């Protein structure tokens, strides 16, 4: 049985009911292929790390190649199928107006794991900071996909970047390489307690990213002694 720990925070969509809460999972960090392999080795897997990484990397490459050549691919963990975004007024493909993406849904193995998971509520979350969503202002989509060089809107509570701690700011962390890109002050177009407007860096490599916000913002024109950190619950995808 899997156990997912979570904190409760007030449901801001139903402000008239003070006893209405939503659960926020407690994240234990970000793991990549190498970390998962090391966890498997602790369970007794005898394959060398380098060999396992090579096999998984080849598998991912081939699965990507097949789905982007028109196949629906079922890995057991996820089910993928290709799709094309954009409106066509003729028979010409225009990279500036159209794009390819992949729809990803839970596979049978993942659905079984979800069904075998219980949630342990840790109590009410003490920090008022939460990161709710991010929207690509170029496409209007709030599914986590972002366009490099375009604006994105982040919504939440207590997310205004404030304070003099050097850790404060907005960070994109590549979930595959663990490389981090911190936005410059010029990349933050709008800085409000519940809304941030940012410029997505043009030098971000394609991949999945964890978006985190670190700030000392508090009400009343004061700052907290230590920074708070809020993480968007779903990955950000750079195409």
C-alpha positions, 0 to 999 in steps of 0.5 A, a space after each residue: 500500500 502506498 501512502 501519500 501525505 498531504 496538508 489541508 488548506 482552506 478552499 479559496 473557491 468557497 470562502 463562505 464556508 470556513 470548514 471547507 478544505 482541499 488537500 495539498 500533497 507533501 512533496 519529498 523532492 524530485 527524482 530522475 532515472 538514476 535515483 529510481 534505479 538506485 531505489 530499485 538496487 536497494 530492493 535487490 536489483 542486480 543490474 548495474 546503474 549504467 546499464 539500466 540507465 542505458 536501457 531506459 534511455 533507449 526505451 524512452 527514445 524509441 517510445 518517443 520516436 514511435 509516438 511521433 511517427 503516428 503510433 499510439 504507445 502504451 508503456 503500461 505506466 502511461 498511454 501516449 498518442 500524438 496530436 497536432 495543435 493549430 488551425 489550418 486554412 490550407 494544406 501547408 504546415 507552418 511551424 510558426 502557427 502549428 505544433 505537435 504535442 503528445 497526449 499522455 494518460 494514465 496506463 493500467 499499471 499507474 491506475 492500479 498503483 493509484 487504487 492502492 494508495 491511501 492519503 495520510 492527512 498531516 493537519 492544517 497547513 501553517 504556511 498560507 503560501 500556495 501556487 495554484 496554476 500557470 497559464 501560457 498567455 500566448 496560447 491561453 492554455 493552463 495545462 502546463 505547456 509554456 512557450 519560450 520567449 512569451 509571457 506566462 501568468 502564475 496564480 496563487 497566494 503569498 507568491 509576491 517575490 519580496 525580501 533580501 534572501 538570495 534564494 528568493 525568486 522563481 526557478 525552473 528545475 529540469 526534472 531530467 537533468 536537475 539543472 536549475 534556471 532562475 529568472 532575472 528581475 527583468 523576467 518578472 513583469 508583474 509581481 503581486 501577492 496572488 499573481 505573477 506575470 513572467 517572461 519564459 526564458 528563451 534558453 530553456 531546453 525542451 523538457 519537463 520542469 518543476 516550477 518553484 517560488 521562494 519569497 519572504 513576502 508577508 502582509 503589512 509591508 513586512 517580510 518573514 525571517 526565513 523564506 517560504 517555498 511554494 511548488 506548482 503541483 504539476 510539471 511545466 512542459 517546455 516544447 
